């Protein structure tokens, strides 16, 4: 069965059909809520997060997105730093919460979100993601073998999503010199140091850095490096 759904995932040619397939797979196995977050770099950056959800109330989904709760959600945050799935309800025992995160979990409980599984999926160029799978009856949690199947299918779906949504930038969008400078920016070098390394004038480097920022649509060096890695313009 897992092999069949993996083949079906590979056959999808648009993200809407892919999302429908993923929903059907999990719902057929007792999952009543599905949350999929796609990250391209810094989790705290609004532009780098895409949220898809199924089975949650419209009110909660709108509240989550409009209030940018993904920036404080401790469940998705922890999922990005651990290798094993964990239950939503265990988050208070797994991390030290900030006041904002405690408030978020209280809102989540009051909204009747319930319990579920959380785990990370991995993509190219830091295009990682998060899957949250909620169950109607938390006492009926799937076995470890079933959870492993869920991870395999979720990973395949995430990779197909990345394939269907390639980065908007390509290596050809920056000149060889601009890519070279971006690589040094990613290594933490200042404009003055980059000018010395590349035997360029500081004015030339300043001009090229501004041009890089404009092409990447960013305003700072850290975000430029993240966007460059995510687009495959530089190696992480």
Secondary structure, DSSP 8 states (H G I E B T S, - for coil): -HHHHHHHHHH--SHHHHHHHHHHHHHTTTEEEEEEEEE-S-TT-GGGEEEEEESS-HHHHHHHHHTTGGGT-HHHHHHTT-SS-EEGGGHHHHS---HHHHHHHHHHHHTT--EEEEEEE--GGG--EEEEEEESSGGG---HHHHHHHHHHHHHHHHHHHHHS--S--GGGS-HHHHHHHHHHHTT--HHHHHHHHT--HHHHHHHHHHHHHHHT-SSHHHHHHHHHHTTSS--
